[in-house]
Amino acid sequence: MKVILFNTSNGSAFEMQFTNARQMKNYLDKNAEIEFLSEHNSYLPTRHQRMQ
């Protein structure tokens, strides 16, 4: 599962991949300054794939 997370200490958003929701919950519990924003579901194919 890909998610978008937000670092409240420096204001940056970033993408991370977890194998399951429990792994993400453990990560968020250990890093109090990180907040969950949303799940990343969109997919943008590469230019090569779009041109086919």
C-alpha positions as CSV (number, residue, x, y, z in Angstrom):
1,M,0.0,0.0,0.0
2,K,1.3,3.4,-1.0
3,V,0.5,6.4,1.2
4,I,1.3,10.0,1.3
5,L,2.6,11.2,4.6
6,F,3.3,14.7,6.0
7,N,6.2,15.7,8.2
8,T,4.9,18.4,10.6
9,S,8.3,19.4,11.8
10,N,9.5,20.7,8.4
11,G,6.3,20.9,6.3
12,S,7.3,18.3,3.6
13,A,5.0,15.7,2.2
14,F,6.4,12.4,0.9
15,E,5.3,9.0,-0.4
16,M,6.0,5.7,1.3
17,Q,5.1,2.1,0.7
18,F,4.1,-0.3,3.4
19,T,3.2,-4.0,3.1
20,N,0.1,-3.6,5.3
21,A,-1.8,-1.2,7.5
22,R,-0.2,-2.6,10.7
23,Q,3.3,-1.7,9.4
24,M,2.2,1.8,8.7
25,K,0.6,2.2,12.1
26,N,3.8,1.0,13.8
27,Y,5.8,3.6,11.7
28,L,3.4,6.4,12.6
29,D,3.5,5.4,16.3
30,K,7.3,5.6,16.3
31,N,7.4,8.9,14.4
32,A,5.1,11.4,16.2
33,E,5.9,14.2,13.8
34,I,4.6,12.2,10.8
35,E,0.9,12.3,9.9
36,F,-1.1,10.3,7.4
37,L,-2.5,12.4,4.5
38,S,-4.0,9.9,2.1
39,E,-3.6,6.6,0.3
40,H,-1.9,6.9,-3.1
41,N,-4.0,5.2,-5.7
42,S,-3.3,7.0,-8.9
43,Y,-1.0,5.6,-11.6
44,L,0.7,7.5,-14.3
45,P,2.1,5.2,-17.0
46,T,5.5,6.0,-18.5
47,R,5.6,7.9,-21.8
48,H,6.7,4.7,-23.6
49,Q,3.5,2.9,-22.3
50,R,1.3,5.8,-23.3
51,M,2.6,5.9,-26.9
52,Q,1.8,2.2,-27.6
